[in-house]
Amino acid sequence: MSDKFETIARIPRNATMELLVKTGNYWKTEVVDVRWYSDGKPTKKGIRINMGELDTLLKALIKIKNKVNENEFD
């Protein structure tokens, strides 16, 4: 990734690992990058999607969250 990316959120897992959500431009395409970082360096574990695909991913994640919430007290 380049310096053109903006960090939107940091989600720490432990002292050395965190999940970063970034937006930016990759090969002239607006993208969202969600990736694990270890000791401040990006790992290969993550996903980069075009902004146009973001709504579909978000709907899928909300569907998963709602299903988990429905089963929370089973």
N, C-alpha and C positions, 0 to 999 in steps of 0.2 A: 504494500500500500504506500501511498505517497502522503506528503504533508497536506494535501487537499482534503483529507478526511477529518471530520469533526466528531469527537467523542460525544455521544448522546447519553450513555449510561455505563456505569461500572458496577459489576456485581461480584464482590469478593467471595471466594470459596474458602480460602485459608490464607496463611501468611505469604504464600508464593504464587497462588493461582487466582485469576480473576477473569470474568467474562466481560468483554467490552462490546458495546453496541455502537457502531459508527456509521455515518453516512458520508458519501462523497462521490467522486467521479472516477470511474475505472474504464479505460479505453473509450472515452467519450460517452459513457453511459452512467446515469445516476443509479447508485446502488446502495444497499444496506449491507453491512458486514457485521456478523455476530460471531465472535471468535474468542477462544480461550487464549489467555496470555500466561506465560510462566516466567517468573522473574522479570517481568516487563517486556518480554519478547513474544511475538505472536507464534502460536503453534499451528499445526496443520488442521487442528480440530476446529471446525467452524463452517459457516455458510455465508456465501455472498450472493445476494439476489438482486435482480433489477427492481427498481421502484414500482414498475408496473405489475410485478408479481407479489408485492407486499400485501395487498388486500386479501389475496387468496391465502397466503400464509397466515395472516392475522385471523381470518375466519376459522382456519383449521386449528390454530392454537386456542382460540376462544371455545371452540367445540370440545377440545380435549379438557380444558379447564372446567367447563360446565359439567362434563361427564364425571370428572373427579369430584366436583362439589356435590353432585347428586348422590354419589356413592360414599361420601364422607362419613355418614353415620350408619352405614349398613353393618 
